[in-house]
Amino acid sequence: MDARGPEIPGGAALRDAAENLFQELQEHFQALTTTLNIRMEEMGNRIEDLQKNVNDLMVQAGIENSIKEQMLKA
């Protein structure tokens, strides 16, 4: 005997529709997660580039304590 109880008319169709919707939501969530991870990696690369550019400008300006040196001291 099925532990869920008696079958409701149209229940299988409703269950299938719910499973399909859930699968579609999972796929969309995975796509969003992938996109977010890519964007975060791009942002991290941009921050690293910005830190390097600021460091280079500070060196050009003659500031002795560059960001790199400060980071090494930390």
All heavy atoms as TSV, in Angstrom:
chain	resi	resn	atom	element	x	y	z
A	1	MET	N	N	0.835	-1.185	0.000
A	1	MET	CA	C	0.000	0.000	0.000
A	1	MET	C	C	0.879	1.246	0.000
A	1	MET	O	O	1.899	1.304	0.649
A	1	MET	CB	C	-0.926	-0.022	1.219
A	1	MET	CG	C	-1.806	1.200	1.314
A	1	MET	SD	S	-3.116	0.912	2.499
A	1	MET	CE	C	-4.274	2.062	1.852
A	2	ASP	N	N	0.457	2.257	-0.704
A	2	ASP	CA	C	1.188	3.510	-0.835
A	2	ASP	C	C	1.047	4.327	0.451
A	2	ASP	O	O	-0.046	4.517	0.959
A	2	ASP	CB	C	0.633	4.289	-2.033
A	2	ASP	CG	C	1.535	5.446	-2.446
A	2	ASP	OD1	O	2.464	5.755	-1.691
A	2	ASP	OD2	O	1.290	6.014	-3.511
A	3	ALA	N	N	2.148	4.812	0.972
A	3	ALA	CA	C	2.136	5.562	2.232
A	3	ALA	C	C	1.513	6.947	2.069
A	3	ALA	O	O	1.164	7.590	3.043
A	3	ALA	CB	C	3.561	5.692	2.765
A	4	ARG	N	N	1.383	7.433	0.818
A	4	ARG	CA	C	0.830	8.769	0.594
A	4	ARG	C	C	-0.690	8.784	0.669
A	4	ARG	O	O	-1.281	9.841	0.707
A	4	ARG	CB	C	1.260	9.300	-0.777
A	4	ARG	CG	C	2.741	9.620	-0.841
A	4	ARG	CD	C	3.096	10.125	-2.184
A	4	ARG	NE	N	2.965	9.006	-3.132
A	4	ARG	CZ	C	3.382	9.022	-4.377
A	4	ARG	NH1	N	3.934	10.093	-4.860
A	4	ARG	NH2	N	3.244	7.981	-5.166
A	5	GLY	N	N	-1.330	7.661	0.663
A	5	GLY	CA	C	-2.788	7.615	0.718
A	5	GLY	C	C	-3.376	7.422	-0.665
A	5	GLY	O	O	-2.660	7.192	-1.633
A	6	PRO	N	N	-4.684	7.532	-0.757
A	6	PRO	CA	C	-5.341	7.307	-2.044
A	6	PRO	C	C	-4.980	8.391	-3.059
A	6	PRO	O	O	-4.720	9.533	-2.698
A	6	PRO	CB	C	-6.834	7.354	-1.704
A	6	PRO	CG	C	-6.924	8.071	-0.409
A	6	PRO	CD	C	-5.616	7.847	0.305
A	7	GLU	N	N	-4.953	7.989	-4.326
A	7	GLU	CA	C	-4.617	8.911	-5.422
A	7	GLU	C	C	-5.762	9.884	-5.660
A	7	GLU	O	O	-6.922	9.498	-5.736
A	7	GLU	CB	C	-4.349	8.093	-6.704
A	7	GLU	CG	C	-3.836	8.907	-7.859
A	7	GLU	CD	C	-2.422	9.437	-7.649
A	7	GLU	OE1	O	-1.639	8.800	-6.931
A	7	GLU	OE2	O	-2.123	10.492	-8.208
A	8	ILE	N	N	-5.452	11.145	-5.758
A	8	ILE	CA	C	-6.438	12.193	-6.022
A	8	ILE	C	C	-6.582	12.307	-7.539
A	8	ILE	O	O	-5.582	12.256	-8.260
A	8	ILE	CB	C	-5.977	13.541	-5.450
A	8	ILE	CG1	C	-5.669	13.410	-3.958
A	8	ILE	CG2	C	-7.005	14.623	-5.690
A	8	ILE	CD1	C	-4.986	14.632	-3.385
A	9	PRO	N	N	-7.799	12.478	-8.044
A	9	PRO	CA	C	-7.951	12.653	-9.495
A	9	PRO	C	C	-7.132	13.858	-9.972
A	9	PRO	O	O	-7.196	14.934	-9.395
A	9	PRO	CB	C	-9.451	12.914	-9.683
A	9	PRO	CG	C	-10.095	12.371	-8.453
A	9	PRO	CD	C	-9.076	12.476	-7.353
A	10	GLY	N	N	-6.323	13.654	-11.010
A	10	GLY	CA	C	-5.464	14.719	-11.521
A	10	GLY	C	C	-4.218	14.930	-10.686
A	10	GLY	O	O	-3.420	15.822	-10.982
A	11	GLY	N	N	-4.045	14.150	-9.646
A	11	GLY	CA	C	-2.898	14.313	-8.745
A	11	GLY	C	C	-1.572	14.048	-9.422
A	11	GLY	O	O	-0.588	14.736	-9.165
A	12	ALA	N	N	-1.547	13.036	-10.307
A	12	ALA	CA	C	-0.297	12.708	-10.998
A	12	ALA	C	C	0.120	13.860	-11.905
A	12	ALA	O	O	1.300	14.217	-11.970
A	12	ALA	CB	C	-0.459	11.423	-11.807
A	13	ALA	N	N	-0.845	14.465	-12.591
A	13	ALA	CA	C	-0.533	15.591	-13.471
A	13	ALA	C	C	-0.025	16.778	-12.659
A	13	ALA	O	O	0.922	17.460	-13.058
A	13	ALA	CB	C	-1.762	15.986	-14.285
A	14	LEU	N	N	-0.663	17.009	-11.523
A	14	LEU	CA	C	-0.240	18.110	-10.661
A	14	LEU	C	C	1.162	17.860	-10.121
A	14	LEU	O	O	2.005	18.753	-10.099
A	14	LEU	CB	C	-1.237	18.286	-9.512
A	14	LEU	CG	C	-0.961	19.427	-8.538
A	14	LEU	CD1	C	-0.945	20.763	-9.280
A	14	LEU	CD2	C	-2.016	19.455	-7.452
A	15	ARG	N	N	1.414	16.622	-9.704
A	15	ARG	CA	C	2.737	16.252	-9.189
A	15	ARG	C	C	3.791	16.418	-10.287
A	15	ARG	O	O	4.874	16.967	-10.050
A	15	ARG	CB	C	2.725	14.824	-8.660
A	15	ARG	CG	C	4.042	14.410	-8.032
A	15	ARG	CD	C	3.997	13.027	-7.381
A	15	ARG	NE	N	3.469	12.010	-8.265
A	15	ARG	CZ	C	2.288	11.382	-8.091
A	15	ARG	NH1	N	1.535	11.678	-7.047
A	15	ARG	NH2	N	1.879	10.462	-8.936
A	16	ASP	N	N	3.490	15.981	-11.507
A	16	ASP	CA	C	4.429	16.122	-12.617
A	16	ASP	C	C	4.707	17.591	-12.920
A	16	ASP	O	O	5.855	17.976	-13.160
A	16	ASP	CB	C	3.883	15.434	-13.872
A	16	ASP	CG	C	3.880	13.906	-13.752
A	16	ASP	OD1	O	4.559	13.381	-12.836
A	16	ASP	OD2	O	3.196	13.261	-14.568
A	17	ALA	N	N	3.666	18.403	-12.891
A	17	ALA	CA	C	3.839	19.834	-13.145
A	17	ALA	C	C	4.708	20.462	-12.060
A	17	ALA	O	O	5.587	21.286	-12.350
A	17	ALA	CB	C	2.490	20.532	-13.219
A	18	ALA	N	N	4.486	20.068	-10.819
A	18	ALA	CA	C	5.283	20.601	-9.708
A	18	ALA	C	C	6.744	20.166	-9.838
A	18	ALA	O	O	7.658	20.972	-9.611
A	18	ALA	CB	C	4.708	20.131	-8.379
A	19	GLU	N	N	6.966	18.904	-10.219
A	19	GLU	CA	C	8.335	18.417	-10.396
A	19	GLU	C	C	9.031	19.149	-11.539
A	19	GLU	O	O	10.200	19.515	-11.433
A	19	GLU	CB	C	8.343	16.914	-10.645
A	19	GLU	CG	C	8.022	16.105	-9.404
A	19	GLU	CD	C	7.899	14.608	-9.683
A	19	GLU	OE1	O	8.082	14.194	-10.847
A	19	GLU	OE2	O	7.629	13.864	-8.728
A	20	ASN	N	N	8.309	19.391	-12.623
A	20	ASN	CA	C	8.883	20.125	-13.754
A	20	ASN	C	C	9.223	21.560	-13.362
A	20	ASN	O	O	10.280	22.080	-13.736
A	20	ASN	CB	C	7.931	20.124	-14.951
A	20	ASN	CG	C	7.807	18.762	-15.606
A	20	ASN	OD1	O	8.686	17.909	-15.451
A	20	ASN	ND2	N	6.724	18.546	-16.325
A	21	LEU	N	N	8.338	22.190	-12.619
A	21	LEU	CA	C	8.586	23.556	-12.157
A	21	LEU	C	C	9.798	23.600	-11.237
A	21	LEU	O	O	10.650	24.485	-11.360
A	21	LEU	CB	C	7.354	24.105	-11.443
A	21	LEU	CG	C	7.468	25.524	-10.886
A	21	LEU	CD1	C	7.760	26.518	-12.006
A	21	LEU	CD2	C	6.182	25.908	-10.166
A	22	PHE	N	N	9.880	22.629	-10.332
A	22	PHE	CA	C	11.016	22.566	-9.422
A	22	PHE	C	C	12.317	22.373	-10.197
A	22	PHE	O	O	13.328	23.028	-9.901
A	22	PHE	CB	C	10.819	21.442	-8.405
A	22	PHE	CG	C	11.928	21.342	-7.402
A	22	PHE	CD1	C	12.098	22.326	-6.448
A	22	PHE	CD2	C	12.819	20.281	-7.420
A	22	PHE	CE1	C	13.121	22.249	-5.519
A	22	PHE	CE2	C	13.846	20.199	-6.506
A	22	PHE	CZ	C	14.002	21.182	-5.555
A	23	GLN	N	N	12.321	21.503	-11.197
A	23	GLN	CA	C	13.505	21.272	-12.017
A	23	GLN	C	C	13.916	22.554	-12.740
A	23	GLN	O	O	15.095	22.908	-12.792
A	23	GLN	CB	C	13.243	20.155	-13.035
A	23	GLN	CG	C	14.425	19.852	-13.940
A	23	GLN	CD	C	15.613	19.297	-13.195
A	23	GLN	OE1	O	15.457	18.572	-12.213
A	23	GLN	NE2	N	16.806	19.632	-13.632
A	24	GLU	N	N	12.931	23.267	-13.276
A	24	GLU	CA	C	13.210	24.525	-13.973
A	24	GLU	C	C	13.789	25.558	-13.010
A	24	GLU	O	O	14.738	26.278	-13.352
A	24	GLU	CB	C	11.922	25.058	-14.607
A	24	GLU	CG	C	12.138	26.235	-15.521
A	24	GLU	CD	C	10.858	26.678	-16.218
A	24	GLU	OE1	O	9.954	25.844	-16.408
A	24	GLU	OE2	O	10.780	27.876	-16.559
A	25	LEU	N	N	13.243	25.629	-11.803
A	25	LEU	CA	C	13.774	26.561	-10.792
A	25	LEU	C	C	15.215	26.211	-10.431
A	25	LEU	O	O	16.056	27.106	-10.278
A	25	LEU	CB	C	12.897	26.545	-9.545
A	25	LEU	CG	C	11.549	27.246	-9.673
A	25	LEU	CD1	C	10.693	26.971	-8.438
A	25	LEU	CD2	C	11.725	28.729	-9.879
A	26	GLN	N	N	15.506	24.924	-10.309
A	26	GLN	CA	C	16.870	24.498	-10.005
A	26	GLN	C	C	17.833	24.923	-11.111
A	26	GLN	O	O	18.934	25.395	-10.841
A	26	GLN	CB	C	16.945	22.981	-9.831
A	26	GLN	CG	C	16.430	22.487	-8.507
A	26	GLN	CD	C	16.591	20.978	-8.368
A	26	GLN	OE1	O	16.253	20.231	-9.280
A	26	GLN	NE2	N	17.104	20.561	-7.236
A	27	GLU	N	N	17.408	24.755	-12.364
A	27	GLU	CA	C	18.253	25.137	-13.490
A	27	GLU	C	C	18.504	26.642	-13.507
A	27	GLU	O	O	19.636	27.080	-13.735
A	27	GLU	CB	C	17.609	24.682	-14.809
A	27	GLU	CG	C	17.599	23.171	-14.979
A	27	GLU	CD	C	16.729	22.700	-16.134
A	27	GLU	OE1	O	16.174	23.544	-16.861
A	27	GLU	OE2	O	16.609	21.477	-16.299
A	28	HIS	N	N	17.475	27.426	-13.249
A	28	HIS	CA	C	17.640	28.879	-13.210
A	28	HIS	C	C	18.542	29.292	-12.055
A	28	HIS	O	O	19.387	30.182	-12.207
A	28	HIS	CB	C	16.280	29.583	-13.096
A	28	HIS	CG	C	15.499	29.593	-14.363
A	28	HIS	ND1	N	15.827	30.373	-15.454
A	28	HIS	CD2	C	14.396	28.900	-14.735
A	28	HIS	CE1	C	14.978	30.166	-16.422
A	28	HIS	NE2	N	14.093	29.279	-16.015
A	29	PHE	N	N	18.361	28.659	-10.911
A	29	PHE	CA	C	19.195	28.977	-9.755
A	29	PHE	C	C	20.654	28.649	-10.050
A	29	PHE	O	O	21.557	29.432	-9.712
A	29	PHE	CB	C	18.710	28.206	-8.517
A	29	PHE	CG	C	19.500	28.508	-7.285
A	29	PHE	CD1	C	19.307	29.693	-6.600
A	29	PHE	CD2	C	20.452	27.614	-6.817
A	29	PHE	CE1	C	20.045	29.982	-5.461
A	29	PHE	CE2	C	21.193	27.894	-5.691
A	29	PHE	CZ	C	20.991	29.079	-5.002
A	30	GLN	N	N	20.904	27.515	-10.694
A	30	GLN	CA	C	22.278	27.131	-11.033
A	30	GLN	C	C	22.890	28.137	-12.004
A	30	GLN	O	O	24.044	28.529	-11.863
A	30	GLN	CB	C	22.314	25.722	-11.630
A	30	GLN	CG	C	23.724	25.236	-11.949
A	30	GLN	CD	C	24.609	25.160	-10.733
A	30	GLN	OE1	O	24.193	24.685	-9.679
A	30	GLN	NE2	N	25.836	25.635	-10.855
A	31	ALA	N	N	22.097	28.572	-12.980
A	31	ALA	CA	C	22.596	29.567	-13.942
A	31	ALA	C	C	22.922	30.882	-13.237
A	31	ALA	O	O	23.952	31.507	-13.525
A	31	ALA	CB	C	21.567	29.785	-15.051
A	32	LEU	N	N	22.057	31.301	-12.321
A	32	LEU	CA	C	22.320	32.532	-11.572
A	32	LEU	C	C	23.565	32.400	-10.692
A	32	LEU	O	O	24.353	33.343	-10.581
A	32	LEU	CB	C	21.106	32.892	-10.708
A	32	LEU	CG	C	19.893	33.435	-11.454
A	32	LEU	CD1	C	18.699	33.547	-10.509
A	32	LEU	CD2	C	20.205	34.781	-12.078
A	33	THR	N	N	23.735	31.246	-10.086
A	33	THR	CA	C	24.904	31.004	-9.240
A	33	THR	C	C	26.179	31.072	-10.069
A	33	THR	O	O	27.170	31.693	-9.658
A	33	THR	CB	C	24.791	29.635	-8.551
A	33	THR	OG1	O	23.604	29.611	-7.755
A	33	THR	CG2	C	25.990	29.345	-7.674
A	34	THR	N	N	26.149	30.462	-11.244
A	34	THR	CA	C	27.308	30.491	-12.137
A	34	THR	C	C	27.627	31.921	-12.555
A	34	THR	O	O	28.787	32.351	-12.519
A	34	THR	CB	C	27.044	29.612	-13.375
A	34	THR	OG1	O	26.800	28.271	-12.941
A	34	THR	CG2	C	28.219	29.630	-14.333
A	35	THR	N	N	26.598	32.674	-12.934
A	35	THR	CA	C	26.787	34.069	-13.340
A	35	THR	C	C	27.359	34.886	-12.189
A	35	THR	O	O	28.280	35.693	-12.384
A	35	THR	CB	C	25.452	34.676	-13.821
A	35	THR	OG1	O	24.973	33.919	-14.935
A	35	THR	CG2	C	25.618	36.123	-14.220
A	36	LEU	N	N	26.836	34.692	-10.998
A	36	LEU	CA	C	27.321	35.426	-9.832
A	36	LEU	C	C	28.786	35.109	-9.550
A	36	LEU	O	O	29.580	36.024	-9.273
A	36	LEU	CB	C	26.459	35.095	-8.613
A	36	LEU	CG	C	26.832	35.778	-7.311
A	36	LEU	CD1	C	26.736	37.293	-7.447
A	36	LEU	CD2	C	25.926	35.299	-6.195
A	37	ASN	N	N	29.160	33.843	-9.644
A	37	ASN	CA	C	30.548	33.456	-9.408
A	37	ASN	C	C	31.487	34.095	-10.425
A	37	ASN	O	O	32.576	34.571	-10.069
A	37	ASN	CB	C	30.701	31.937	-9.428
A	37	ASN	CG	C	30.117	31.286	-8.192
A	37	ASN	OD1	O	30.005	31.911	-7.149
A	37	ASN	ND2	N	29.734	30.034	-8.314
A	38	ILE	N	N	31.055	34.137	-11.692
A	38	ILE	CA	C	31.870	34.762	-12.734
A	38	ILE	C	C	32.033	36.246	-12.452
A	38	ILE	O	O	33.134	36.798	-12.540
A	38	ILE	CB	C	31.247	34.520	-14.123
A	38	ILE	CG1	C	31.380	33.044	-14.502
A	38	ILE	CG2	C	31.891	35.411	-15.174
A	38	ILE	CD1	C	30.559	32.650	-15.722
A	39	ARG	N	N	30.938	36.910	-12.099
A	39	ARG	CA	C	30.987	38.354	-11.832
A	39	ARG	C	C	31.873	38.661	-10.625
A	39	ARG	O	O	32.604	39.657	-10.619
A	39	ARG	CB	C	29.584	38.895	-11.572
A	39	ARG	CG	C	28.638	38.728	-12.723
A	39	ARG	CD	C	28.642	39.948	-13.623
A	39	ARG	NE	N	27.516	39.895	-14.526
A	39	ARG	CZ	C	27.630	39.803	-15.828
A	39	ARG	NH1	N	28.814	39.766	-16.373
A	39	ARG	NH2	N	26.571	39.760	-16.601
A	40	MET	N	N	31.806	37.818	-9.607
A	40	MET	CA	C	32.642	38.042	-8.418
A	40	MET	C	C	34.118	37.877	-8.767
A	40	MET	O	O	34.970	38.640	-8.286
A	40	MET	CB	C	32.239	37.089	-7.292
A	40	MET	CG	C	30.904	37.458	-6.668
A	40	MET	SD	S	30.362	36.313	-5.395
A	40	MET	CE	C	31.656	36.462	-4.200
A	41	GLU	N	N	34.430	36.900	-9.607
A	41	GLU	CA	C	35.813	36.702	-10.029
A	41	GLU	C	C	36.293	37.910	-10.843
A	41	GLU	O	O	37.411	38.402	-10.641
A	41	GLU	CB	C	35.932	35.430	-10.865
A	41	GLU	CG	C	37.353	35.088	-11.249
A	41	GLU	CD	C	37.464	33.773	-12.000
A	41	GLU	OE1	O	36.547	32.932	-11.898
A	41	GLU	OE2	O	38.470	33.606	-12.697
A	42	GLU	N	N	35.436	38.406	-11.751
A	42	GLU	CA	C	35.791	39.596	-12.533
A	42	GLU	C	C	36.025	40.795	-11.624
A	42	GLU	O	O	36.971	41.567	-11.826
A	42	GLU	CB	C	34.680	39.911	-13.536
A	42	GLU	CG	C	34.566	38.925	-14.678
A	42	GLU	CD	C	33.334	39.156	-15.545
A	42	GLU	OE1	O	32.469	39.987	-15.186
A	42	GLU	OE2	O	33.238	38.492	-16.598
A	43	MET	N	N	35.174	40.947	-10.622
A	43	MET	CA	C	35.311	42.066	-9.700
A	43	MET	C	C	36.621	41.950	-8.923
A	43	MET	O	O	37.327	42.952	-8.723
A	43	MET	CB	C	34.130	42.098	-8.726
A	43	MET	CG	C	33.727	43.488	-8.360
A	43	MET	SD	S	32.353	43.656	-7.206
A	43	MET	CE	C	31.373	42.219	-7.407
A	44	GLY	N	N	36.951	40.751	-8.505
A	44	GLY	CA	C	38.208	40.539	-7.791
A	44	GLY	C	C	39.403	40.908	-8.656
A	44	GLY	O	O	40.360	41.533	-8.181
A	45	ASN	N	N	39.344	40.533	-9.940
A	45	ASN	CA	C	40.441	40.876	-10.858
A	45	ASN	C	C	40.544	42.381	-11.040
A	45	ASN	O	O	41.645	42.931	-11.106
A	45	ASN	CB	C	40.230	40.199	-12.218
A	45	ASN	CG	C	40.397	38.691	-12.139
A	45	ASN	OD1	O	41.052	38.174	-11.250
A	45	ASN	ND2	N	39.797	37.983	-13.077
A	46	ARG	N	N	39.403	43.047	-11.128
A	46	ARG	CA	C	39.415	44.505	-11.290
A	46	ARG	C	C	39.990	45.189	-10.063
A	46	ARG	O	O	40.714	46.184	-10.170
A	46	ARG	CB	C	38.005	45.019	-11.567
A	46	ARG	CG	C	37.506	44.648	-12.946
A	46	ARG	CD	C	36.107	45.136	-13.173
A	46	ARG	NE	N	35.605	44.693	-14.459
A	46	ARG	CZ	C	34.337	44.592	-14.760
A	46	ARG	NH1	N	33.407	44.919	-13.876
A	46	ARG	NH2	N	33.969	44.180	-15.942
A	47	ILE	N	N	39.667	44.672	-8.885
A	47	ILE	CA	C	40.203	45.247	-7.646
A	47	ILE	C	C	41.716	45.067	-7.612
A	47	ILE	O	O	42.451	45.992	-7.242
A	47	ILE	CB	C	39.524	44.626	-6.411
A	47	ILE	CG1	C	38.075	45.104	-6.325
A	47	ILE	CG2	C	40.293	44.964	-5.134
A	47	ILE	CD1	C	37.242	44.385	-5.291
A	48	GLU	N	N	42.190	43.888	-7.993
A	48	GLU	CA	C	43.634	43.657	-8.028
A	48	GLU	C	C	44.315	44.608	-9.009
A	48	GLU	O	O	45.379	45.165	-8.715
A	48	GLU	CB	C	43.929	42.199	-8.405
A	48	GLU	CG	C	43.564	41.210	-7.330
A	48	GLU	CD	C	43.690	39.761	-7.787
A	48	GLU	OE1	O	44.125	39.524	-8.938
A	48	GLU	OE2	O	43.349	38.872	-6.995
A	49	ASP	N	N	43.697	44.809	-10.194
A	49	ASP	CA	C	44.248	45.748	-11.173
A	49	ASP	C	C	44.271	47.164	-10.612
A	49	ASP	O	O	45.241	47.904	-10.807
A	49	ASP	CB	C	43.432	45.718	-12.468
A	49	ASP	CG	C	43.599	44.428	-13.246
A	49	ASP	OD1	O	44.558	43.671	-12.964
A	49	ASP	OD2	O	42.763	44.175	-14.143
A	50	LEU	N	N	43.201	47.549	-9.932
A	50	LEU	CA	C	43.133	48.884	-9.341
A	50	LEU	C	C	44.219	49.067	-8.286
A	50	LEU	O	O	44.893	50.109	-8.244
A	50	LEU	CB	C	41.746	49.115	-8.727
A	50	LEU	CG	C	41.518	50.455	-8.043
A	50	LEU	CD1	C	41.700	51.600	-9.040
A	50	LEU	CD2	C	40.139	50.504	-7.424
A	51	GLN	N	N	44.424	48.050	-7.447
A	51	GLN	CA	C	45.468	48.146	-6.424
A	51	GLN	C	C	46.847	48.307	-7.064
A	51	GLN	O	O	47.669	49.096	-6.603
A	51	GLN	CB	C	45.442	46.904	-5.530
A	51	GLN	CG	C	44.272	46.865	-4.584
A	51	GLN	CD	C	44.187	45.559	-3.807
A	51	GLN	OE1	O	44.610	44.517	-4.284
A	51	GLN	NE2	N	43.612	45.629	-2.618
A	52	LYS	N	N	47.080	47.555	-8.147
A	52	LYS	CA	C	48.364	47.672	-8.842
A	52	LYS	C	C	48.529	49.061	-9.442
A	52	LYS	O	O	49.604	49.662	-9.332
A	52	LYS	CB	C	48.472	46.608	-9.938
A	52	LYS	CG	C	49.805	46.636	-10.658
A	52	LYS	CD	C	49.824	45.689	-11.832
A	52	LYS	CE	C	51.138	45.741	-12.580
A	52	LYS	NZ	N	51.551	47.061	-13.021
A	53	ASN	N	N	47.475	49.579	-10.066
A	53	ASN	CA	C	47.558	50.910	-10.673
A	53	ASN	C	C	47.798	51.988	-9.621
A	53	ASN	O	O	48.598	52.910	-9.842
A	53	ASN	CB	C	46.290	51.220	-11.469
A	53	ASN	CG	C	46.176	50.388	-12.732
A	53	ASN	OD1	O	47.174	49.886	-13.240
A	53	ASN	ND2	N	44.968	50.232	-13.238
A	54	VAL	N	N	47.126	51.895	-8.496
A	54	VAL	CA	C	47.322	52.863	-7.413
A	54	VAL	C	C	48.751	52.758	-6.887
A	54	VAL	O	O	49.419	53.776	-6.663
A	54	VAL	CB	C	46.286	52.660	-6.284
A	54	VAL	CG1	C	46.662	53.454	-5.039
A	54	VAL	CG2	C	44.897	53.027	-6.768
A	55	ASN	N	N	49.225	51.552	-6.738
A	55	ASN	CA	C	50.593	51.343	-6.266
A	55	ASN	C	C	51.592	51.963	-7.240
A	55	ASN	O	O	52.527	52.664	-6.829
A	55	ASN	CB	C	50.863	49.851	-6.102
A	55	ASN	CG	C	52.209	49.581	-5.469
A	55	ASN	OD1	O	52.524	50.142	-4.429
A	55	ASN	ND2	N	52.994	48.723	-6.107
A	56	ASP	N	N	51.389	51.724	-8.542
A	56	ASP	CA	C	52.286	52.288	-9.553
A	56	ASP	C	C	52.259	53.815	-9.512
A	56	ASP	O	O	53.315	54.466	-9.618
A	56	ASP	CB	C	51.903	51.799	-10.954
A	56	ASP	CG	C	52.189	50.315	-11.164
A	56	ASP	OD1	O	52.927	49.725	-10.338
A	56	ASP	OD2	O	51.665	49.743	-12.150
A	57	LEU	N	N	51.078	54.404	-9.360
A	57	LEU	CA	C	50.972	55.868	-9.286
A	57	LEU	C	C	51.669	56.420	-8.049
A	57	LEU	O	O	52.306	57.479	-8.109
A	57	LEU	CB	C	49.495	56.288	-9.301
A	57	LEU	CG	C	48.784	56.132	-10.646
A	57	LEU	CD1	C	47.280	56.370	-10.471
A	57	LEU	CD2	C	49.368	57.086	-11.676
A	58	MET	N	N	51.541	55.690	-6.947
A	58	MET	CA	C	52.200	56.150	-5.717
A	58	MET	C	C	53.717	56.101	-5.883
A	58	MET	O	O	54.419	57.009	-5.432
A	58	MET	CB	C	51.741	55.305	-4.525
A	58	MET	CG	C	50.295	55.551	-4.140
A	58	MET	SD	S	49.728	54.481	-2.811
A	58	MET	CE	C	50.588	55.175	-1.423
A	59	VAL	N	N	54.214	55.067	-6.534
A	59	VAL	CA	C	55.658	54.964	-6.773
A	59	VAL	C	C	56.096	56.097	-7.688
A	59	VAL	O	O	57.119	56.754	-7.438
A	59	VAL	CB	C	56.012	53.579	-7.373
A	59	VAL	CG1	C	57.453	53.560	-7.869
A	59	VAL	CG2	C	55.784	52.486	-6.337
A	60	GLN	N	N	55.324	56.374	-8.753
A	60	GLN	CA	C	55.653	57.469	-9.672
A	60	GLN	C	C	55.639	58.818	-8.955
A	60	GLN	O	O	56.421	59.714	-9.289
A	60	GLN	CB	C	54.665	57.512	-10.835
A	60	GLN	CG	C	54.833	56.383	-11.820
A	60	GLN	CD	C	53.769	56.412	-12.906
A	60	GLN	OE1	O	53.055	57.388	-13.072
A	60	GLN	NE2	N	53.652	55.304	-13.640
A	61	ALA	N	N	54.757	58.947	-7.968
A	61	ALA	CA	C	54.654	60.209	-7.233
A	61	ALA	C	C	55.746	60.338	-6.175
A	61	ALA	O	O	55.867	61.380	-5.535
A	61	ALA	CB	C	53.280	60.322	-6.577
A	62	GLY	N	N	56.510	59.282	-5.984
A	62	GLY	CA	C	57.613	59.345	-5.029
A	62	GLY	C	C	57.213	59.020	-3.610
A	62	GLY	O	O	57.938	59.317	-2.672
A	63	ILE	N	N	56.059	58.433	-3.451
A	63	ILE	CA	C	55.626	58.038	-2.108
A	63	ILE	C	C	56.304	56.708	-1.783
A	63	ILE	O	O	56.152	55.726	-2.492
A	63	ILE	CB	C	54.090	57.908	-2.041
A	63	ILE	CG1	C	53.444	59.258	-2.383
A	63	ILE	CG2	C	53.646	57.402	-0.675
A	63	ILE	CD1	C	51.948	59.193	-2.538
A	64	GLU	N	N	57.096	56.719	-0.699
A	64	GLU	CA	C	57.920	55.548	-0.405
A	64	GLU	C	C	57.121	54.357	0.117
A	64	GLU	O	O	57.447	53.223	-0.190
A	64	GLU	CB	C	59.018	55.925	0.589
A	64	GLU	CG	C	60.026	56.878	-0.026
A	64	GLU	CD	C	61.179	57.150	0.893
A	64	GLU	OE1	O	61.452	56.318	1.774
A	64	GLU	OE2	O	61.823	58.193	0.734
A	65	ASN	N	N	56.122	54.594	0.930
A	65	ASN	CA	C	55.337	53.493	1.481
A	65	ASN	C	C	54.220	53.134	0.504
A	65	ASN	O	O	53.105	53.600	0.614
A	65	ASN	CB	C	54.741	53.859	2.842
A	65	ASN	CG	C	55.809	53.933	3.906
A	65	ASN	OD1	O	56.789	53.210	3.847
A	65	ASN	ND2	N	55.627	54.818	4.863
A	66	SER	N	N	54.561	52.312	-0.466
A	66	SER	CA	C	53.564	51.900	-1.442
A	66	SER	C	C	52.571	50.931	-0.797
A	66	SER	O	O	52.810	50.391	0.279
A	66	SER	CB	C	54.225	51.232	-2.643
A	66	SER	OG	O	54.813	50.014	-2.241
A	67	ILE	N	N	51.469	50.719	-1.457
A	67	ILE	CA	C	50.448	49.789	-0.944
A	67	ILE	C	C	51.044	48.401	-0.757
A	67	ILE	O	O	50.786	47.732	0.227
A	67	ILE	CB	C	49.243	49.740	-1.895
A	67	ILE	CG1	C	48.512	51.077	-1.898
A	67	ILE	CG2	C	48.288	48.608	-1.538
A	67	ILE	CD1	C	47.389	51.167	-2.922
A	68	LYS	N	N	51.891	47.997	-1.693
A	68	LYS	CA	C	52.486	46.663	-1.622
A	68	LYS	C	C	53.322	46.531	-0.347
A	68	LYS	O	O	53.249	45.531	0.351
A	68	LYS	CB	C	53.321	46.414	-2.855
A	68	LYS	CG	C	53.725	44.985	-3.072
A	68	LYS	CD	C	54.469	44.848	-4.390
A	68	LYS	CE	C	54.217	43.507	-4.995
A	68	LYS	NZ	N	54.858	43.348	-6.290
A	69	GLU	N	N	54.103	47.545	-0.055
A	69	GLU	CA	C	54.921	47.510	1.148
A	69	GLU	C	C	54.057	47.494	2.400
A	69	GLU	O	O	54.346	46.785	3.362
A	69	GLU	CB	C	55.870	48.724	1.186
A	69	GLU	CG	C	56.950	48.672	0.116
A	69	GLU	CD	C	57.734	49.968	0.009
A	69	GLU	OE1	O	57.293	50.987	0.572
A	69	GLU	OE2	O	58.786	49.960	-0.655
A	70	GLN	N	N	52.964	48.276	2.383
A	70	GLN	CA	C	52.063	48.301	3.534
A	70	GLN	C	C	51.394	46.935	3.718
A	70	GLN	O	O	51.213	46.485	4.837
A	70	GLN	CB	C	50.990	49.368	3.339
A	70	GLN	CG	C	51.543	50.775	3.453
A	70	GLN	CD	C	50.493	51.842	3.182
A	70	GLN	OE1	O	49.342	51.524	2.961
A	70	GLN	NE2	N	50.905	53.092	3.159
A	71	MET	N	N	51.076	46.287	2.605
A	71	MET	CA	C	50.421	44.970	2.689
A	71	MET	C	C	51.405	43.938	3.242
A	71	MET	O	O	51.021	43.037	3.981
A	71	MET	CB	C	49.900	44.548	1.332
A	71	MET	CG	C	48.690	45.367	0.878
A	71	MET	SD	S	48.134	44.982	-0.787
A	71	MET	CE	C	47.473	43.354	-0.530
A	72	LEU	N	N	52.685	44.059	2.886
A	72	LEU	CA	C	53.686	43.114	3.383
A	72	LEU	C	C	53.901	43.289	4.882
A	72	LEU	O	O	54.204	42.332	5.588
A	72	LEU	CB	C	54.998	43.282	2.625
A	72	LEU	CG	C	54.987	42.844	1.160
A	72	LEU	CD1	C	56.317	43.204	0.488
A	72	LEU	CD2	C	54.724	41.352	1.042
A	73	LYS	N	N	53.754	44.524	5.375
A	73	LYS	CA	C	53.925	44.792	6.802
A	73	LYS	C	C	52.757	44.265	7.621
A	73	LYS	O	O	52.908	43.979	8.786
A	73	LYS	CB	C	54.082	46.296	7.034
A	73	LYS	CG	C	55.366	46.859	6.485
A	73	LYS	CD	C	55.422	48.353	6.711
A	73	LYS	CE	C	56.657	48.965	6.086
A	73	LYS	NZ	N	56.701	50.413	6.219
A	74	ALA	N	N	51.582	44.153	7.006
A	74	ALA	CA	C	50.386	43.751	7.737
A	74	ALA	C	C	50.388	42.283	8.071
A	74	ALA	O	O	51.063	41.472	7.635
A	74	ALA	CB	C	49.141	44.062	6.907
